[in-house]
Amino acid sequence: MKRIVAVMILSLCLAIAIGFAYGQEKKEEALVRFVLPPPKEVRLNKPVNCTAIASAALYEEARDMEDFKHNKLSAYIKKGTDKLRLWLDNNDLMVQVRDEKPDIYNVSGYRNGFMVAVHYGGSVPALYSISINEKSGFAIWSLIEPMFFPVSEYPFTQAVYMQCNN
């Protein structure tokens, strides 16, 4: 009799736990590792070419307009494909993506081989930034936009980890 009661209590607890877990949004975590190339010192007084190592993005993703009603956030980490060309022009950092017209980033800090520059603008208010370590040649390029243009009014953000060379 005691065994039957114990089994019933355990079964009830298990059923409650499964029901609780089923009703919760899944909490997922993932770790993705990328091999970093050896550090290479760069000098920002000459043009610098940067190549993406990895890219991480957060945005609402939908395959068709009906999907936008589900309010799901997507997070992606993948091998980077972006390429930038950087050069200083007085107190500004010129940032060129592919063959596009360069954007002007305002250098907000440049001390001891570390530089940070920001750009505000675009077709919608957006904030872009670059931080670079001249000693290692590694940089982070970040993009923060209030909407994922042109189809979603949800914000979008992306960070690209890069290695730069002269």
Secondary structure, DSSP 4 states (H G I P E B T S, - for coil): -HHHHHHHHHHHHHHHHHHHHHHSPP--------PPPPP----TTS-EEEEEEEEEEEEE--SSGGGGGG--EEEEEEE---EEEEEEETTEEEEEETTSPPEEEEEEEEETTEEEEEEE-SSS--EEEEEEETTT-EEEEEEEESSBTTTB-S-EEEEEEEEEE-
